Amino acid sequence: MIKVAKNTKQTTVHIDETLLKEVKRIGINENKSISQIINESIIDYVLVYRENEDKEKNEHDKNLNETINKFKREEEKRIQAKSAARAIAEAKKRVLY
């Protein structure tokens, strides 16, 4: 298992025995060292991790924007209703006086 700890400047990855066993199982060809395989695996994992994190953030932002837009529409309706009520009240007031 790879654990990713995030901060503002870097991503730290902790590698456990499971990953090392998996890398050994895959095998090492003549062109790749074990460190290259580990580094590629880490890079792939971090990219997928960040992509998933971005998807979650985008979904959250989308939901937040929908909520804000809904609130704005409701507020506009409320203001229009108040304006209409005021206009009616003013019209009645003028007719009576």
C-alpha positions in Angstrom: 0.0 0.0 0.0 1.2 3.5 -0.8 0.2 6.3 1.6 0.3 9.8 0.3 0.8 12.7 2.7 0.1 16.0 1.1 1.4 19.5 1.9 1.7 22.7 0.0 5.2 22.0 -1.4 5.5 18.3 -2.0 3.9 15.0 -1.9 5.5 12.4 0.4 4.9 8.7 -0.4 5.6 6.0 2.1 6.2 2.6 0.6 5.4 -0.6 2.5 6.5 -4.2 2.0 3.4 -5.0 -0.1 4.6 -2.7 -2.9 8.1 -4.1 -2.8 6.8 -7.6 -3.0 4.6 -6.6 -6.0 7.6 -5.0 -7.7 9.7 -8.2 -7.2 6.8 -10.3 -8.5 6.6 -8.2 -11.7 10.3 -8.8 -12.2 13.1 -6.6 -13.4 14.1 -6.5 -17.0 17.5 -5.5 -18.3 16.5 -1.9 -18.9 14.8 -1.0 -15.6 16.1 -1.0 -12.1 13.9 -1.7 -9.2 14.1 2.0 -8.2 12.8 3.0 -11.7 9.8 0.6 -11.4 9.0 2.0 -7.9 9.3 5.6 -9.1 7.0 4.9 -12.0 4.5 3.2 -9.8 4.6 6.1 -7.3 4.2 8.6 -10.1 1.2 6.7 -11.5 -0.3 6.4 -8.1 0.1 10.1 -7.3 -1.4 11.1 -10.6 -4.4 8.9 -10.1 -4.7 10.1 -6.5 -4.6 13.7 -7.5 -7.0 13.1 -10.4 -9.5 11.5 -8.1 -9.0 14.3 -5.6 -9.7 16.9 -8.4 -12.8 15.0 -9.4 -14.1 15.2 -5.8 -13.3 18.9 -5.6 -14.9 19.6 -8.9 -18.0 17.7 -7.8 -18.1 19.6 -4.5 -17.6 22.9 -6.4 -20.4 22.0 -8.8 -22.8 21.2 -5.9 -21.8 24.4 -4.2 -22.4 26.5 -7.3 -25.8 24.8 -7.8 -26.8 25.6 -4.2 -25.6 29.2 -4.6 -27.5 29.6 -7.9 -30.6 28.1 -6.4 -30.4 30.5 -3.5 -29.9 33.5 -5.9 -33.0 32.4 -7.9 -35.1 32.1 -4.7 -33.8 35.5 -3.5 -34.7 37.1 -6.8 -38.2 35.7 -6.6 -38.6 36.9 -3.1 -37.4 40.4 -4.0 -39.8 40.5 -7.0 -42.7 39.4 -4.8 -41.8 42.2 -2.4 -41.6 44.7 -5.2 -44.9 43.6 -6.6 -46.5 43.8 -3.1 -45.1 47.3 -2.7 -46.4 48.4 -6.1 -49.8 47.0 -5.3 -49.8 48.7 -1.9 -48.7 52.0 -3.5 -51.4 51.8 -6.1 -54.1 51.1 -3.5 -52.8 54.0 -1.4 -53.0 56.4 -4.4 -56.5 55.2 -5.3 -57.7 55.7 -1.8 -56.3 59.3 -1.4 
